[in-house]
Amino acid sequence: MSFNAFHEDDLEVFDARLTDRRVSDLELEQYAVDTDPDGPPEGDRWSSWDGATHGPRPRPDWVITDLGAVETDLGILKTGKEADVHLVRRWVPGSPDRDVLMAGKRYRSSKHRMFHRDSGYLEGRRVRKSRETRAIRTRTSFGKELISGLWAFAEFEMLVRLWDEGLPVPYPVQMSDDEMLMEFIGTSDGGAAPRLAQVRPDPALLPALFEQLREAMLRLAELGWAHGDLSPYNVLLDGAGEDARLVLIDWPQVVDVIGNPHGPEFLERDTRNMCDWFTRRGYAVDEGLLFGDLMAAATSRW
Protein backbone atom coordinates (compact mmCIF):
# COMPACT_ATOMS: atom_id res chain seq x y z
CA MET A 1 0.00 0.00 0.00
CA SER A 2 1.50 3.29 -1.08
CA PHE A 3 1.25 6.49 0.91
CA ASN A 4 0.14 8.16 -2.33
CA ALA A 5 -3.38 7.07 -1.41
CA PHE A 6 -3.42 9.50 1.52
CA HIS A 7 -3.93 13.24 1.59
CA GLU A 8 -0.81 15.25 2.38
CA ASP A 9 -2.47 16.83 5.41
CA ASP A 10 -2.83 13.41 6.97
CA LEU A 11 0.77 12.21 6.54
CA GLU A 12 2.02 13.93 9.66
CA VAL A 13 -0.55 12.18 11.81
CA PHE A 14 0.26 8.80 10.31
CA ASP A 15 4.00 9.40 10.53
CA ALA A 16 3.59 9.93 14.26
CA ARG A 17 1.51 6.77 14.64
CA LEU A 18 3.97 4.75 12.55
CA THR A 19 6.79 5.93 14.80
CA ASP A 20 4.93 4.30 17.68
CA ARG A 21 4.37 1.19 15.54
CA ARG A 22 0.68 1.11 16.36
CA VAL A 23 -0.70 1.15 12.80
CA SER A 24 -1.40 -2.13 11.03
CA ASP A 25 -1.49 -2.70 7.28
CA LEU A 26 -5.23 -3.28 7.61
CA GLU A 27 -5.70 0.15 9.21
CA LEU A 28 -3.75 1.81 6.42
CA GLU A 29 -5.76 0.00 3.77
CA GLN A 30 -9.07 0.90 5.43
CA TYR A 31 -8.00 4.53 5.72
CA ALA A 32 -7.27 4.61 1.99
CA VAL A 33 -10.77 3.25 1.28
CA ASP A 34 -12.41 5.78 3.59
CA THR A 35 -10.60 8.69 1.93
CA ASP A 36 -11.01 7.48 -1.66
CA PRO A 37 -11.69 10.62 -3.71
CA ASP A 38 -13.77 8.53 -6.10
CA GLY A 39 -16.04 7.23 -3.33
CA PRO A 40 -19.42 8.64 -2.28
CA PRO A 41 -19.53 11.66 0.05
CA GLU A 42 -18.90 10.94 3.71
CA GLY A 43 -21.92 9.37 5.37
CA ASP A 44 -23.46 8.28 2.06
CA ARG A 45 -23.39 4.93 0.23
CA TRP A 46 -23.34 3.72 -3.32
CA SER A 47 -26.70 2.82 -4.84
CA SER A 48 -28.09 -0.42 -3.44
CA TRP A 49 -29.85 -1.22 -6.73
CA ASP A 50 -27.36 -3.87 -7.80
CA GLY A 51 -28.07 -7.21 -6.13
CA ALA A 52 -31.57 -6.25 -4.93
CA THR A 53 -34.90 -7.69 -6.07
CA HIS A 54 -36.51 -5.07 -8.29
CA GLY A 55 -40.06 -3.80 -8.62
CA PRO A 56 -42.47 -4.43 -11.49
CA ARG A 57 -42.10 -3.19 -15.05
CA PRO A 58 -42.72 -0.83 -16.63
CA ARG A 59 -40.95 1.22 -13.99
CA PRO A 60 -41.96 4.83 -13.34
CA ASP A 61 -39.64 7.34 -14.99
CA TRP A 62 -38.39 8.62 -11.64
CA VAL A 63 -36.78 5.31 -10.63
CA ILE A 64 -32.97 5.64 -10.75
CA THR A 65 -31.19 2.43 -11.71
CA ASP A 66 -27.70 3.91 -12.29
CA LEU A 67 -25.06 1.92 -10.41
CA GLY A 68 -23.06 5.13 -10.02
CA ALA A 69 -25.87 6.75 -8.03
CA VAL A 70 -25.39 7.71 -4.37
CA GLU A 71 -27.83 7.22 -1.50
CA THR A 72 -28.20 9.48 1.52
CA ASP A 73 -30.22 8.69 4.65
CA LEU A 74 -32.13 11.87 5.55
CA GLY A 75 -33.64 10.56 8.78
CA ILE A 76 -36.56 8.57 10.14
CA LEU A 77 -40.08 9.25 8.87
CA LYS A 78 -41.89 6.72 11.05
CA THR A 79 -41.06 4.13 13.70
CA GLY A 80 -42.99 0.91 14.12
CA LYS A 81 -42.98 -2.45 15.89
CA GLU A 82 -41.74 -4.36 12.86
CA ALA A 83 -39.75 -1.71 11.01
CA ASP A 84 -38.65 1.92 10.81
CA VAL A 85 -39.23 3.99 7.69
CA HIS A 86 -36.42 6.33 6.60
CA LEU A 87 -36.33 9.11 4.02
CA VAL A 88 -33.71 8.12 1.45
CA ARG A 89 -32.33 10.32 -1.31
CA ARG A 90 -30.88 8.62 -4.41
CA TRP A 91 -29.04 10.91 -6.77
CA VAL A 92 -26.53 10.80 -9.61
CA PRO A 93 -23.54 13.13 -9.10
CA GLY A 94 -23.29 15.65 -11.91
CA SER A 95 -26.89 15.04 -13.09
CA PRO A 96 -29.26 17.46 -11.32
CA ASP A 97 -32.28 15.92 -13.03
CA ARG A 98 -31.45 12.47 -11.60
CA ASP A 99 -32.42 13.02 -7.99
CA VAL A 100 -35.29 11.33 -6.17
CA LEU A 101 -36.62 10.80 -2.66
CA MET A 102 -37.74 7.35 -1.56
CA ALA A 103 -39.08 5.74 1.58
CA GLY A 104 -36.76 3.06 2.97
CA LYS A 105 -38.48 0.53 5.21
CA ARG A 106 -35.89 -1.23 7.37
CA TYR A 107 -37.16 -4.34 9.07
CA ARG A 108 -36.14 -5.37 12.54
CA SER A 109 -34.27 -8.62 13.10
CA SER A 110 -35.94 -11.46 14.98
CA LYS A 111 -34.18 -10.29 18.15
CA HIS A 112 -35.85 -6.88 17.97
CA ARG A 113 -39.26 -7.85 16.58
CA MET A 114 -42.49 -8.26 18.49
CA PHE A 115 -44.10 -11.59 17.65
CA HIS A 116 -47.24 -11.53 19.76
CA ARG A 117 -49.43 -10.45 16.83
CA ASP A 118 -48.01 -12.79 14.20
CA SER A 119 -49.90 -16.02 14.77
CA GLY A 120 -53.31 -14.90 13.52
CA TYR A 121 -51.91 -13.22 10.43
CA LEU A 122 -49.68 -16.17 9.46
CA GLU A 123 -52.48 -18.72 9.40
CA GLY A 124 -53.16 -19.73 5.83
CA ARG A 125 -49.63 -18.87 4.68
CA ARG A 126 -47.47 -21.74 3.54
CA VAL A 127 -43.76 -22.52 3.53
CA ARG A 128 -42.22 -25.33 1.53
CA LYS A 129 -40.79 -27.55 4.27
CA SER A 130 -42.59 -29.12 7.20
CA ARG A 131 -39.56 -28.34 9.41
CA GLU A 132 -40.03 -24.65 8.65
CA THR A 133 -43.76 -24.88 9.37
CA ARG A 134 -43.06 -26.44 12.78
CA ALA A 135 -40.39 -23.85 13.57
CA ILE A 136 -42.80 -21.02 12.81
CA ARG A 137 -45.55 -22.62 14.86
CA THR A 138 -43.34 -23.22 17.91
CA ARG A 139 -41.52 -19.85 17.59
CA THR A 140 -38.00 -21.27 17.80
CA SER A 141 -35.10 -18.95 17.03
CA PHE A 142 -35.04 -20.39 13.52
CA GLY A 143 -38.79 -19.94 13.27
CA LYS A 144 -38.57 -16.30 14.28
CA GLU A 145 -35.96 -15.69 11.59
CA LEU A 146 -38.30 -17.28 9.07
CA ILE A 147 -41.17 -15.07 10.25
CA SER A 148 -39.03 -11.95 9.86
CA GLY A 149 -38.21 -12.98 6.31
CA LEU A 150 -41.82 -13.84 5.51
CA TRP A 151 -42.96 -10.52 6.93
CA ALA A 152 -40.57 -8.46 4.80
CA PHE A 153 -40.80 -10.31 1.50
CA ALA A 154 -44.56 -10.81 1.83
CA GLU A 155 -44.96 -7.05 1.93
CA PHE A 156 -42.74 -6.50 -1.10
CA GLU A 157 -44.44 -9.23 -3.13
CA MET A 158 -47.85 -7.91 -2.15
CA LEU A 159 -46.97 -4.36 -3.18
CA VAL A 160 -45.75 -5.68 -6.54
CA ARG A 161 -49.04 -7.49 -7.08
CA LEU A 162 -51.18 -4.59 -5.89
CA TRP A 163 -49.28 -2.10 -8.05
CA ASP A 164 -49.82 -4.34 -11.07
CA GLU A 165 -53.52 -4.48 -10.20
CA GLY A 166 -53.73 -0.70 -10.13
CA LEU A 167 -54.44 -0.29 -6.42
CA PRO A 168 -53.42 2.95 -4.66
CA VAL A 169 -50.14 1.81 -3.08
CA PRO A 170 -46.56 3.14 -3.21
CA TYR A 171 -44.48 1.77 -6.06
CA PRO A 172 -42.07 -0.90 -4.69
CA VAL A 173 -38.63 0.03 -6.04
CA GLN A 174 -36.53 -2.83 -4.66
CA MET A 175 -36.08 -5.32 -1.84
CA SER A 176 -32.80 -6.32 -0.22
CA ASP A 177 -32.16 -8.49 2.83
CA ASP A 178 -33.56 -6.09 5.42
CA GLU A 179 -34.70 -2.98 3.54
CA MET A 180 -37.43 -2.20 1.07
CA LEU A 181 -37.18 1.01 -0.95
CA MET A 182 -40.44 2.35 -2.29
CA GLU A 183 -42.10 5.45 -3.63
CA PHE A 184 -42.07 8.37 -1.22
CA ILE A 185 -45.56 9.81 -0.87
CA GLY A 186 -45.14 13.51 -0.16
CA THR A 187 -43.64 16.70 -1.51
CA SER A 188 -40.40 17.16 -3.42
CA ASP A 189 -38.82 18.91 -0.42
CA GLY A 190 -39.28 15.86 1.82
CA GLY A 191 -42.60 16.71 3.45
CA ALA A 192 -44.38 13.40 4.02
CA ALA A 193 -48.07 13.09 3.16
CA PRO A 194 -50.08 13.03 6.40
CA ARG A 195 -51.84 9.97 7.66
CA LEU A 196 -55.62 10.17 7.47
CA ALA A 197 -55.79 10.11 11.27
CA GLN A 198 -53.94 13.44 11.36
CA VAL A 199 -56.21 15.47 9.08
CA ARG A 200 -59.70 16.95 8.95
CA PRO A 201 -60.50 17.30 5.25
CA ASP A 202 -63.14 19.65 3.92
CA PRO A 203 -66.47 17.82 4.48
CA ALA A 204 -67.23 18.28 0.80
CA LEU A 205 -64.29 15.98 -0.02
CA LEU A 206 -65.40 13.10 2.21
CA PRO A 207 -67.80 11.40 -0.27
CA ALA A 208 -65.09 11.25 -2.95
CA LEU A 209 -62.49 10.00 -0.47
CA PHE A 210 -64.84 7.31 0.80
CA GLU A 211 -65.52 6.17 -2.76
CA GLN A 212 -61.75 5.87 -3.31
CA LEU A 213 -61.49 3.75 -0.19
CA ARG A 214 -64.49 1.61 -1.13
CA GLU A 215 -63.13 0.92 -4.60
CA ALA A 216 -59.72 -0.04 -3.22
CA MET A 217 -61.14 -2.36 -0.57
CA LEU A 218 -63.53 -3.98 -3.06
CA ARG A 219 -60.76 -4.63 -5.56
CA LEU A 220 -58.61 -6.08 -2.80
CA ALA A 221 -61.47 -8.33 -1.68
CA GLU A 222 -62.02 -9.48 -5.27
CA LEU A 223 -58.41 -10.65 -5.21
CA GLY A 224 -59.22 -12.57 -2.02
CA TRP A 225 -57.38 -10.38 0.47
CA ALA A 226 -57.88 -8.06 3.39
CA HIS A 227 -55.27 -5.54 4.50
CA GLY A 228 -55.41 -7.00 8.00
CA ASP A 229 -54.45 -3.84 9.87
CA LEU A 230 -56.24 -1.10 7.95
CA SER A 231 -56.94 2.06 9.88
CA PRO A 232 -56.64 5.85 9.40
CA TYR A 233 -53.01 5.42 10.54
CA ASN A 234 -52.21 3.24 7.50
CA VAL A 235 -53.81 5.48 4.90
CA LEU A 236 -52.04 8.56 3.55
CA LEU A 237 -53.77 11.63 2.14
CA ASP A 238 -51.70 12.73 -0.82
CA GLY A 239 -52.42 16.16 -2.27
CA ALA A 240 -55.24 18.57 -1.47
CA GLY A 241 -58.62 19.63 -2.73
CA GLU A 242 -60.12 17.77 -5.66
CA ASP A 243 -56.71 16.26 -6.44
CA ALA A 244 -56.44 14.57 -3.04
CA ARG A 245 -56.00 10.81 -3.17
CA LEU A 246 -55.75 8.04 -0.64
CA VAL A 247 -52.69 5.79 -0.58
CA LEU A 248 -52.78 2.57 1.44
CA ILE A 249 -49.55 1.56 3.17
CA ASP A 250 -48.12 -1.09 5.55
CA TRP A 251 -48.90 -4.44 3.93
CA PRO A 252 -46.83 -7.14 5.72
CA GLN A 253 -49.83 -8.62 7.52
CA VAL A 254 -52.11 -9.01 4.48
CA VAL A 255 -54.69 -11.76 5.09
CA ASP A 256 -56.30 -14.34 2.84
CA VAL A 257 -59.97 -13.74 3.60
CA ILE A 258 -61.01 -17.33 2.83
CA GLY A 259 -57.78 -19.29 3.45
CA ASN A 260 -57.24 -17.79 6.90
CA PRO A 261 -59.91 -18.94 9.39
CA HIS A 262 -59.79 -15.45 10.94
CA GLY A 263 -59.96 -13.73 7.55
CA PRO A 264 -63.54 -12.43 7.86
CA GLU A 265 -62.73 -11.05 11.33
CA PHE A 266 -59.76 -9.09 9.99
CA LEU A 267 -61.84 -7.80 7.09
CA GLU A 268 -64.64 -6.73 9.42
CA ARG A 269 -62.16 -4.91 11.65
CA ASP A 270 -60.63 -3.11 8.67
CA THR A 271 -64.11 -2.04 7.59
CA ARG A 272 -65.09 -0.83 11.07
CA ASN A 273 -61.89 1.15 11.55
CA MET A 274 -62.32 3.06 8.31
CA CYS A 275 -66.07 3.60 8.54
CA ASP A 276 -65.70 4.95 12.07
CA TRP A 277 -63.26 7.59 10.81
CA PHE A 278 -65.60 8.86 8.11
CA THR A 279 -68.57 8.86 10.48
CA ARG A 280 -66.63 10.84 13.09
CA ARG A 281 -65.68 13.37 10.42
CA GLY A 282 -69.35 13.96 9.66
CA TYR A 283 -69.95 11.63 6.73
CA ALA A 284 -72.07 8.73 7.97
CA VAL A 285 -71.46 5.46 6.14
CA ASP A 286 -73.03 2.03 6.57
CA GLU A 287 -70.39 -0.28 7.99
CA GLY A 288 -72.56 -3.38 7.64
CA LEU A 289 -73.36 -2.66 4.01
CA LEU A 290 -69.72 -2.18 3.09
CA PHE A 291 -68.65 -5.34 4.93
CA GLY A 292 -71.37 -7.32 3.15
CA ASP A 293 -70.19 -6.05 -0.22
CA LEU A 294 -66.59 -6.92 0.63
CA MET A 295 -67.43 -10.47 1.75
CA ALA A 296 -69.49 -10.98 -1.38
CA ALA A 297 -66.52 -9.85 -3.47
CA ALA A 298 -64.12 -12.11 -1.57
CA THR A 299 -66.28 -15.20 -2.06
CA SER A 300 -67.29 -14.45 -5.65
CA ARG A 301 -64.21 -16.19 -7.05
CA TRP A 302 -65.32 -19.43 -5.44
N, C-alpha and C positions, 0 to 999 in steps of 0.2 A: 504494500500500500504506500503510495507516494504522498508526501506532504503537499503536493500540488493540488490535492483535492480540498485543502482547507483554505479559508480566507486568511489573508495576511494578519488581520487584527487578532486572530485567534492563536497564532503561532507562539506568541510569548507565553500564553497560559499553558499551552501544551508542552512547551520546552521546560517550564517549571515542573510540570507533573512528571515528565519523562526523567528529569533529573532525580526525582524521588523514586523512580521505577515503580510507579503505581498505575500505569496505563497499560492495558493489555491490547493485543492486536485486535481483538473483538471490539473493544471500546473505540479504537481509532476507525475501524471499518464502519461501525454504527454512526459515528459522528459524521463521517463523509456522506452517508446516506441521508442523515437528517439535514445536512446543509447543502444538498444537491441543488444547484441553481436551476436544474431542469425539472425539479419536483414541484408538487402543488404548494401553494402558500401554507405557511405554518398553521396548523390546526385544521387544515382541510384534508381531503383524501381524493384519490383518483376515482373516477366514475366506477360504480359497482355494477354496471350493466353487464360486463363480460362475466360469464359463469352463472348468472342468475336465470331463473325461469321467467320468461317474458309474457306480457299480456297479449290479448287477442289482436288480430289484424282485421281490418286495416287500423293502424295506430293513428291516434290524433296527431295533427301536425306539430303540436308543441312538445311531443316526446323527443328527448335528446338521446340518441344512441351512440354518439361519438365516444370512442374509447379514450380520447384525449380530454374529455370533459372533467371538471373538478366538482366535488360536492362539499358543501358547507353546512354544518348543523347550526341552525339559527335559534335553537331552543325548543322547549317542550310546549306543545299546544294543549295536551290533555293527558292526564294520568288515569290509569285504570287498574283493575285487579289482575287482568291478564296481560296488559301491555301498556306502554306509554307511546303517545303519538308526538313526533317531533316535526318541526318545520325544516325542510331540507331544500337547499338551493343547489341546482345543477346548472353549470354554466361552462361555456367554451371560451377559454382565454383568447382575446383578440377578436371575438365575434359577438358584438353587443346584442345582436338579434337572437343569439342562442343562449337564452337565460330563462330558466323556469323554476317556479316554486312547486314543491311536492310535499305530501304528507308522508312521513316515514313511521310506520307502526312497528315498534320493536317489542317483540314478545318476551315475556319473562321465562326463565328456565324453570324446570320442574321444582327446583329448590325454592323459588320465589313466587310460585303460582299458588292460587287458592283453588282447591279442588272440590270444595263442598257442594258446588252447584253443578258439577259436571255430569253426574250419573244420569239424571233425567234427560239431559240433552243428547247424551251419547247412545241412548237406547235406539235401536234401529240402524245404527251405523255399523259397518262391517270392516274387519281387517282380514287379511288373507290367511293368517296362521292361527290355529287354536291356542297355541302358547301365548300369542299376543292378546287374544281375546281374554284369556284367563288373567294375564298380567294387568290388563286394564280393569277388569272386574274387581280384582283383589287389591288394586292400587299399590302394587309393588313399586320399587324405585324404577325398574324398567318400564312398568306400566305407566307411571307418571310421565316418563320421557316420551312414551308413545302418545299419550294424551296431548302433551304440549305440541308435538308435531302435528297430530290430527287437527288440533285447534287452529294452528297457523295456516296450514295448507288447505284446510277445509274452507277457511275464509277466502283465501286467494282464488281457489277453484270456483267457489260460489260467485265471487265478484266477476270472474271471467264469464261464467254462464249468464249471470244477470245482465251484464253489459251487452252480451250478444243478443239477449232477448229484449233489449231496449228499455230495461227498467232504470229508474232514476237513482243510480249509484255512482260513486267515483270510479274513474277508469283505473284498473289495476295495472300499473306500469311493470312491476317485476316482483319476484319473490326470491329471497336468498334464505340462508339457514334460519335466521332469527329476525329478519326485517322484511316488511312489505312496503314498497314505495307505490304510492297511488296519487291520483289527481288531488291537488289541493283545492278545496272549495272555499273561495274567499276572494279577496281583492289582490291586485298585482303588487301592492305594497306590504303584503303579509297579514292583512287583517282577516281573520278567520270568520266564515259565515257563522252566525249565531245558531245555537240549538233552539228548537221550537219552544222549549221550556223557558227560554230567556226573553221571549218577545211577546208583544201584544199587538198583532197586526190590525190594520184598519178593519173593522167589522165587515166592510163591504168586500174584503178579499177572502173572507172565511169560506164562503161556498165554493169558490174556485180551488182553494187549497184543499178543502175536503175531497173534492172530486179528484184531484191529483192523487191524494192518499188512497182513495177508494180504488181507483184504476190500478195503482201499483200493487195493492194488497190482493186484488182480484187476479191480476196476472200471475202473481206469486203463487196464489192458491191453485190456479189452473195448472201450474207446473208441479204441484203437489207439496209445496213448502209453506212454512210459516217462519217469520223472522225469529221468533222464540224469545226475544227480549225487546220488542218494539215499544217505544215510549217517546214522549216529546224530547227526551234527552238523547235519543238516537236518530233524530230527524233534524237536518239542517235546513234553514231558510236562506236560500241563495238569491240575492237580488232584492229588489223592492218594487212596490206598486204592482202593476199588471204583469211585469216581467218576473215577479217572484216565483220561485219554484222550490219544491221540496226535494231533498236528497236524503236517501236512507243510508245509514252507515252502521258499522259494527255488526258483522255477519258471521262470527265464528260459531255461534250456537244455533245456526239454522236447523230447523226441525222438519222431518218428514211427517206430514200431517197424518197420513194413514199408517206408515211403517212404524212410527213411534207410538206406543200405546198411550202416551201422554200428549200426543200431537194436538188433538182437539182442545185440550186444556191450555196449551201454549197459545194456540190461535185465538181462543176466547180471551185470554189475558191481553194479548196484543191489541185485540179489537177494543176491549174495555179501556185500556190505557189511552188510546188515541181518541176514542169517542168522548171520554171524560174531559180531555183537554179542549176540544172544540165546544163542548157544552158549557164549560166554565168560562170560555171566552165569549159566550153569548150566542153561539150558533148551535141550537139543539139538534142532535142527530140520534137516530134510532140504533142503539148498539145491537139489539137483538136482530134487527133486520139485516144489518151489515154482516153479522156473524153467520146468519143463515145463508146469505149469498156466498160467503167465503167457503163454508162447508160444502155447499152445493157445487162450487167450482172445483174444490179439492177432490170430490168423489166422482166428478163427471167423467174423468178419464178411466174409471173402472166400469 
